[in-house]
Amino acid sequence: MILSTKKLNKFVDLSKKLVNFKDYSVEEREEFISNAIAIYRNNNLGGSAITTQVAKFFLFLVDPRMEVTA
């Protein structure tokens, strides 16, 4: 599988724009970016159009500040 760095960067950047990223601690920033990369890879987003809607859909998995409740 070939990853498109341009699309990956776009996904990370769009995700960061959906939150107040500059207020995150260094640890939260690292986790956020790591999560975004993992979501991008695990969901094969390289073959899809990367839009704000796609970033919003996956944001709850990317953002370490989001709580998942059952």
Biopython code that builds the backbone (N, CA, C, O; Angstrom):
import numpy as np
from Bio.PDB.StructureBuilder import StructureBuilder

atoms = [
    (1, "MET", "N", (0.844, -1.186, 0.000)),
    (1, "MET", "CA", (0.000, 0.000, 0.000)),
    (1, "MET", "C", (0.887, 1.246, 0.000)),
    (1, "MET", "O", (1.790, 1.373, 0.827)),
    (2, "ILE", "N", (0.631, 2.139, -0.907)),
    (2, "ILE", "CA", (1.386, 3.379, -1.002)),
    (2, "ILE", "C", (0.556, 4.485, -0.351)),
    (2, "ILE", "O", (-0.606, 4.700, -0.697)),
    (3, "LEU", "N", (1.182, 5.177, 0.598)),
    (3, "LEU", "CA", (0.497, 6.271, 1.259)),
    (3, "LEU", "C", (0.834, 7.582, 0.573)),
    (3, "LEU", "O", (1.991, 7.859, 0.256)),
    (4, "SER", "N", (-0.183, 8.370, 0.355)),
    (4, "SER", "CA", (0.027, 9.686, -0.226)),
    (4, "SER", "C", (0.315, 10.665, 0.911)),
    (4, "SER", "O", (-0.564, 10.979, 1.715)),
    (5, "THR", "N", (1.543, 11.134, 0.964)),
    (5, "THR", "CA", (1.936, 12.069, 2.014)),
    (5, "THR", "C", (1.112, 13.348, 1.924)),
    (5, "THR", "O", (0.742, 13.926, 2.945)),
    (6, "LYS", "N", (0.831, 13.780, 0.720)),
    (6, "LYS", "CA", (0.058, 15.007, 0.531)),
    (6, "LYS", "C", (-1.352, 14.845, 1.119)),
    (6, "LYS", "O", (-1.848, 15.740, 1.803)),
    (7, "LYS", "N", (-1.991, 13.705, 0.851)),
    (7, "LYS", "CA", (-3.333, 13.471, 1.375)),
    (7, "LYS", "C", (-3.298, 13.263, 2.890)),
    (7, "LYS", "O", (-4.192, 13.723, 3.601)),
    (8, "LEU", "N", (-2.274, 12.576, 3.379)),
    (8, "LEU", "CA", (-2.135, 12.376, 4.819)),
    (8, "LEU", "C", (-1.979, 13.716, 5.525)),
    (8, "LEU", "O", (-2.634, 13.970, 6.536)),
    (9, "ASN", "N", (-1.117, 14.568, 4.995)),
    (9, "ASN", "CA", (-0.920, 15.898, 5.581)),
    (9, "ASN", "C", (-2.208, 16.711, 5.545)),
    (9, "ASN", "O", (-2.514, 17.438, 6.491)),
    (10, "LYS", "N", (-2.957, 16.591, 4.462)),
    (10, "LYS", "CA", (-4.220, 17.315, 4.351)),
    (10, "LYS", "C", (-5.197, 16.824, 5.415)),
    (10, "LYS", "O", (-5.886, 17.632, 6.038)),
    (11, "PHE", "N", (-5.267, 15.505, 5.633)),
    (11, "PHE", "CA", (-6.156, 14.936, 6.649)),
    (11, "PHE", "C", (-5.768, 15.437, 8.042)),
    (11, "PHE", "O", (-6.633, 15.833, 8.823)),
    (12, "VAL", "N", (-4.476, 15.420, 8.351)),
    (12, "VAL", "CA", (-3.998, 15.896, 9.657)),
    (12, "VAL", "C", (-4.311, 17.389, 9.810)),
    (12, "VAL", "O", (-4.807, 17.811, 10.855)),
    (13, "ASP", "N", (-4.028, 18.182, 8.786)),
    (13, "ASP", "CA", (-4.271, 19.629, 8.856)),
    (13, "ASP", "C", (-5.753, 19.955, 9.011)),
    (13, "ASP", "O", (-6.117, 20.816, 9.811)),
    (14, "LEU", "N", (-6.605, 19.276, 8.255)),
    (14, "LEU", "CA", (-8.049, 19.515, 8.389)),
    (14, "LEU", "C", (-8.535, 19.133, 9.779)),
    (14, "LEU", "O", (-9.364, 19.830, 10.365)),
    (15, "SER", "N", (-8.025, 18.034, 10.304)),
    (15, "SER", "CA", (-8.413, 17.602, 11.649)),
    (15, "SER", "C", (-7.980, 18.631, 12.688)),
    (15, "SER", "O", (-8.735, 18.947, 13.608)),
    (16, "LYS", "N", (-6.770, 19.150, 12.540)),
    (16, "LYS", "CA", (-6.258, 20.156, 13.485)),
    (16, "LYS", "C", (-7.094, 21.438, 13.433)),
    (16, "LYS", "O", (-7.264, 22.111, 14.449)),
    (17, "LYS", "N", (-7.612, 21.772, 12.258)),
    (17, "LYS", "CA", (-8.414, 22.991, 12.114)),
    (17, "LYS", "C", (-9.782, 22.859, 12.783)),
    (17, "LYS", "O", (-10.446, 23.865, 13.035)),
    (18, "LEU", "N", (-10.205, 21.632, 13.070)),
    (18, "LEU", "CA", (-11.508, 21.415, 13.695)),
    (18, "LEU", "C", (-11.471, 21.610, 15.213)),
    (18, "LEU", "O", (-12.518, 21.643, 15.859)),
    (19, "VAL", "N", (-10.286, 21.738, 15.774)),
    (19, "VAL", "CA", (-10.124, 21.934, 17.214)),
    (19, "VAL", "C", (-9.203, 23.126, 17.440)),
    (19, "VAL", "O", (-8.610, 23.644, 16.493)),
    (20, "ASN", "N", (-9.083, 23.557, 18.682)),
    (20, "ASN", "CA", (-8.161, 24.647, 19.016)),
    (20, "ASN", "C", (-6.806, 24.022, 19.336)),
    (20, "ASN", "O", (-6.396, 23.961, 20.495)),
    (21, "PHE", "N", (-6.122, 23.564, 18.303)),
    (21, "PHE", "CA", (-4.921, 22.741, 18.434)),
    (21, "PHE", "C", (-3.804, 23.424, 19.212)),
    (21, "PHE", "O", (-3.048, 22.757, 19.918)),
    (22, "LYS", "N", (-3.689, 24.741, 19.095)),
    (22, "LYS", "CA", (-2.587, 25.439, 19.777)),
    (22, "LYS", "C", (-2.716, 25.379, 21.295)),
    (22, "LYS", "O", (-1.736, 25.600, 22.005)),
    (23, "ASP", "N", (-3.917, 25.082, 21.803)),
    (23, "ASP", "CA", (-4.113, 24.972, 23.249)),
    (23, "ASP", "C", (-3.812, 23.584, 23.797)),
    (23, "ASP", "O", (-3.893, 23.364, 25.006)),
    (24, "TYR", "N", (-3.471, 22.663, 22.937)),
    (24, "TYR", "CA", (-3.173, 21.301, 23.362)),
    (24, "TYR", "C", (-1.757, 21.220, 23.932)),
    (24, "TYR", "O", (-0.862, 21.935, 23.482)),
    (25, "SER", "N", (-1.559, 20.361, 24.908)),
    (25, "SER", "CA", (-0.219, 20.128, 25.441)),
    (25, "SER", "C", (0.604, 19.381, 24.396)),
    (25, "SER", "O", (0.059, 18.871, 23.417)),
    (26, "VAL", "N", (1.902, 19.320, 24.603)),
    (26, "VAL", "CA", (2.785, 18.621, 23.673)),
    (26, "VAL", "C", (2.356, 17.155, 23.561)),
    (26, "VAL", "O", (2.316, 16.601, 22.462)),
    (27, "GLU", "N", (2.038, 16.536, 24.685)),
    (27, "GLU", "CA", (1.613, 15.137, 24.684)),
    (27, "GLU", "C", (0.313, 14.956, 23.903)),
    (27, "GLU", "O", (0.176, 14.002, 23.136)),
    (28, "GLU", "N", (-0.640, 15.869, 24.095)),
    (28, "GLU", "CA", (-1.912, 15.793, 23.369)),
    (28, "GLU", "C", (-1.704, 15.999, 21.872)),
    (28, "GLU", "O", (-2.345, 15.333, 21.059)),
    (29, "ARG", "N", (-0.825, 16.905, 21.509)),
    (29, "ARG", "CA", (-0.530, 17.146, 20.086)),
    (29, "ARG", "C", (0.060, 15.897, 19.445)),
    (29, "ARG", "O", (-0.342, 15.498, 18.352)),
    (30, "GLU", "N", (1.019, 15.285, 20.139)),
    (30, "GLU", "CA", (1.644, 14.083, 19.609)),
    (30, "GLU", "C", (0.627, 12.956, 19.463)),
    (30, "GLU", "O", (0.626, 12.244, 18.459)),
    (31, "GLU", "N", (-0.239, 12.795, 20.465)),
    (31, "GLU", "CA", (-1.267, 11.749, 20.399)),
    (31, "GLU", "C", (-2.260, 12.033, 19.281)),
    (31, "GLU", "O", (-2.662, 11.118, 18.562)),
    (32, "PHE", "N", (-2.654, 13.285, 19.131)),
    (32, "PHE", "CA", (-3.588, 13.702, 18.086)),
    (32, "PHE", "C", (-3.035, 13.335, 16.710)),
    (32, "PHE", "O", (-3.725, 12.714, 15.901)),
    (33, "ILE", "N", (-1.793, 13.721, 16.452)),
    (33, "ILE", "CA", (-1.181, 13.462, 15.143)),
    (33, "ILE", "C", (-0.989, 11.967, 14.936)),
    (33, "ILE", "O", (-1.239, 11.454, 13.845)),
    (34, "SER", "N", (-0.552, 11.273, 15.958)),
    (34, "SER", "CA", (-0.386, 9.822, 15.869)),
    (34, "SER", "C", (-1.716, 9.134, 15.569)),
    (34, "SER", "O", (-1.783, 8.228, 14.739)),
    (35, "ASN", "N", (-2.762, 9.571, 16.249)),
    (35, "ASN", "CA", (-4.103, 9.014, 16.008)),
    (35, "ASN", "C", (-4.560, 9.289, 14.582)),
    (35, "ASN", "O", (-5.114, 8.409, 13.923)),
    (36, "ALA", "N", (-4.328, 10.507, 14.109)),
    (36, "ALA", "CA", (-4.740, 10.870, 12.747)),
    (36, "ALA", "C", (-4.034, 9.991, 11.715)),
    (36, "ALA", "O", (-4.656, 9.534, 10.757)),
    (37, "ILE", "N", (-2.756, 9.759, 11.908)),
    (37, "ILE", "CA", (-2.001, 8.914, 10.975)),
    (37, "ILE", "C", (-2.546, 7.489, 10.997)),
    (37, "ILE", "O", (-2.727, 6.871, 9.948)),
    (38, "ALA", "N", (-2.809, 6.969, 12.205)),
    (38, "ALA", "CA", (-3.336, 5.605, 12.326)),
    (38, "ALA", "C", (-4.710, 5.478, 11.678)),
    (38, "ALA", "O", (-4.975, 4.495, 10.987)),
    (39, "ILE", "N", (-5.585, 6.455, 11.889)),
    (39, "ILE", "CA", (-6.928, 6.427, 11.293)),
    (39, "ILE", "C", (-6.818, 6.486, 9.772)),
    (39, "ILE", "O", (-7.517, 5.757, 9.069)),
    (40, "TYR", "N", (-5.953, 7.342, 9.271)),
    (40, "TYR", "CA", (-5.745, 7.473, 7.828)),
    (40, "TYR", "C", (-5.319, 6.135, 7.234)),
    (40, "TYR", "O", (-5.871, 5.688, 6.229)),
    (41, "ARG", "N", (-4.338, 5.504, 7.859)),
    (41, "ARG", "CA", (-3.806, 4.228, 7.356)),
    (41, "ARG", "C", (-4.818, 3.096, 7.504)),
    (41, "ARG", "O", (-5.040, 2.338, 6.561)),
    (42, "ASN", "N", (-5.425, 2.978, 8.666)),
    (42, "ASN", "CA", (-6.324, 1.854, 8.949)),
    (42, "ASN", "C", (-7.610, 1.889, 8.133)),
    (42, "ASN", "O", (-8.250, 0.856, 7.932)),
    (43, "ASN", "N", (-7.984, 3.060, 7.668)),
    (43, "ASN", "CA", (-9.214, 3.197, 6.895)),
    (43, "ASN", "C", (-8.952, 3.441, 5.413)),
    (43, "ASN", "O", (-9.859, 3.805, 4.664)),
    (44, "ASN", "N", (-7.710, 3.239, 4.998)),
    (44, "ASN", "CA", (-7.326, 3.370, 3.593)),
    (44, "ASN", "C", (-7.847, 4.661, 2.959)),
    (44, "ASN", "O", (-8.422, 4.648, 1.871)),
    (45, "LEU", "N", (-7.637, 5.762, 3.653)),
    (45, "LEU", "CA", (-8.155, 7.038, 3.162)),
    (45, "LEU", "C", (-7.358, 7.605, 1.994)),
    (45, "LEU", "O", (-7.772, 8.594, 1.389)),
    (46, "GLY", "N", (-6.230, 6.996, 1.670)),
    (46, "GLY", "CA", (-5.424, 7.472, 0.548)),
    (46, "GLY", "C", (-6.148, 7.408, -0.775)),
    (46, "GLY", "O", (-5.833, 8.165, -1.693)),
    (47, "GLY", "N", (-7.127, 6.505, -0.889)),
    (47, "GLY", "CA", (-7.876, 6.375, -2.128)),
    (47, "GLY", "C", (-9.131, 7.225, -2.165)),
    (47, "GLY", "O", (-9.885, 7.189, -3.137)),
    (48, "SER", "N", (-9.354, 7.985, -1.115)),
    (48, "SER", "CA", (-10.573, 8.796, -1.005)),
    (48, "SER", "C", (-10.242, 10.276, -1.130)),
    (48, "SER", "O", (-9.095, 10.696, -0.975)),
    (49, "ALA", "N", (-11.273, 11.045, -1.413)),
    (49, "ALA", "CA", (-11.123, 12.502, -1.370)),
    (49, "ALA", "C", (-11.054, 12.913, 0.095)),
    (49, "ALA", "O", (-11.892, 12.500, 0.896)),
    (50, "ILE", "N", (-10.070, 13.717, 0.444)),
    (50, "ILE", "CA", (-9.915, 14.175, 1.823)),
    (50, "ILE", "C", (-10.595, 15.535, 1.936)),
    (50, "ILE", "O", (-10.131, 16.529, 1.377)),
    (51, "THR", "N", (-11.691, 15.555, 2.661)),
    (51, "THR", "CA", (-12.472, 16.780, 2.832)),
    (51, "THR", "C", (-12.677, 17.048, 4.316)),
    (51, "THR", "O", (-12.345, 16.217, 5.161)),
    (52, "THR", "N", (-13.222, 18.204, 4.619)),
    (52, "THR", "CA", (-13.536, 18.543, 6.004)),
    (52, "THR", "C", (-14.545, 17.552, 6.564)),
    (52, "THR", "O", (-14.474, 17.207, 7.744)),
    (53, "GLN", "N", (-15.476, 17.090, 5.750)),
    (53, "GLN", "CA", (-16.476, 16.113, 6.206)),
    (53, "GLN", "C", (-15.813, 14.804, 6.632)),
    (53, "GLN", "O", (-16.211, 14.197, 7.626)),
    (54, "VAL", "N", (-14.817, 14.379, 5.891)),
    (54, "VAL", "CA", (-14.085, 13.155, 6.248)),
    (54, "VAL", "C", (-13.368, 13.372, 7.579)),
    (54, "VAL", "O", (-13.417, 12.507, 8.454)),
    (55, "ALA", "N", (-12.709, 14.507, 7.739)),
    (55, "ALA", "CA", (-11.998, 14.805, 8.981)),
    (55, "ALA", "C", (-12.975, 14.871, 10.156)),
    (55, "ALA", "O", (-12.671, 14.370, 11.239)),
    (56, "LYS", "N", (-14.143, 15.484, 9.953)),
    (56, "LYS", "CA", (-15.152, 15.559, 11.022)),
    (56, "LYS", "C", (-15.641, 14.171, 11.412)),
    (56, "LYS", "O", (-15.839, 13.894, 12.595)),
    (57, "PHE", "N", (-15.835, 13.306, 10.440)),
    (57, "PHE", "CA", (-16.331, 11.964, 10.695)),
    (57, "PHE", "C", (-15.386, 11.189, 11.610)),
    (57, "PHE", "O", (-15.841, 10.454, 12.487)),
    (58, "PHE", "N", (-14.081, 11.345, 11.417)),
    (58, "PHE", "CA", (-13.096, 10.598, 12.192)),
    (58, "PHE", "C", (-12.570, 11.353, 13.406)),
    (58, "PHE", "O", (-11.761, 10.812, 14.160)),
    (59, "LEU", "N", (-13.011, 12.591, 13.612)),
    (59, "LEU", "CA", (-12.449, 13.428, 14.668)),
    (59, "LEU", "C", (-12.564, 12.801, 16.056)),
    (59, "LEU", "O", (-11.641, 12.926, 16.861)),
    (60, "PHE", "N", (-13.677, 12.129, 16.351)),
    (60, "PHE", "CA", (-13.836, 11.558, 17.686)),
    (60, "PHE", "C", (-12.792, 10.477, 17.962)),
    (60, "PHE", "O", (-12.499, 10.190, 19.123)),
    (61, "LEU", "N", (-12.231, 9.877, 16.920)),
    (61, "LEU", "CA", (-11.170, 8.882, 17.091)),
    (61, "LEU", "C", (-9.787, 9.529, 17.127)),
    (61, "LEU", "O", (-8.861, 8.983, 17.726)),
    (62, "VAL", "N", (-9.648, 10.668, 16.502)),
    (62, "VAL", "CA", (-8.363, 11.352, 16.404)),
    (62, "VAL", "C", (-8.074, 12.180, 17.649)),
    (62, "VAL", "O", (-6.953, 12.171, 18.157)),
    (63, "ASP", "N", (-9.075, 12.891, 18.138)),
    (63, "ASP", "CA", (-8.893, 13.862, 19.214)),
    (63, "ASP", "C", (-8.802, 13.175, 20.579)),
    (63, "ASP", "O", (-9.769, 12.553, 21.019)),
    (64, "PRO", "N", (-7.645, 13.282, 21.257)),
    (64, "PRO", "CA", (-7.501, 12.652, 22.568)),
    (64, "PRO", "C", (-8.388, 13.291, 23.636)),
    (64, "PRO", "O", (-8.574, 12.699, 24.699)),
    (65, "ARG", "N", (-8.935, 14.470, 23.389)),
    (65, "ARG", "CA", (-9.808, 15.117, 24.363)),
    (65, "ARG", "C", (-11.263, 14.665, 24.267)),
    (65, "ARG", "O", (-12.062, 14.936, 25.164)),
    (66, "MET", "N", (-11.600, 13.988, 23.198)),
    (66, "MET", "CA", (-12.974, 13.504, 23.024)),
    (66, "MET", "C", (-13.186, 12.260, 23.882)),
    (66, "MET", "O", (-12.343, 11.365, 23.931)),
    (67, "GLU", "N", (-14.319, 12.230, 24.544)),
    (67, "GLU", "CA", (-14.660, 11.054, 25.341)),
    (67, "GLU", "C", (-15.598, 10.156, 24.542)),
    (67, "GLU", "O", (-16.517, 10.623, 23.870)),
    (68, "VAL", "N", (-15.344, 8.883, 24.632)),
    (68, "VAL", "CA", (-16.220, 7.915, 24.005)),
    (68, "VAL", "C", (-17.076, 7.323, 25.116)),
    (68, "VAL", "O", (-16.559, 6.745, 26.072)),
    (69, "THR", "N", (-18.393, 7.471, 24.979)),
    (69, "THR", "CA", (-19.292, 6.934, 25.988)),
    (69, "THR", "C", (-20.144, 5.838, 25.367)),
    (69, "THR", "O", (-20.497, 5.890, 24.189)),
    (70, "ALA", "N", (-20.454, 4.878, 26.162)),
    (70, "ALA", "CA", (-21.248, 3.751, 25.668)),
    (70, "ALA", "C", (-22.702, 3.900, 26.071)),
    (70, "ALA", "O", (-23.524, 3.044, 25.743)),
]
sb = StructureBuilder()
sb.init_structure("model")
sb.init_model(0)
sb.init_chain("A")
sb.init_seg("    ")
for serial, (resi, resn, name, xyz) in enumerate(atoms, 1):
    if name == "N":
        sb.init_residue(resn, " ", resi, " ")
    sb.init_atom(name, np.array(xyz, "f"), 0.0, 1.0, " ", f" {name:<3s}", serial, name[0])
structure = sb.get_structure()
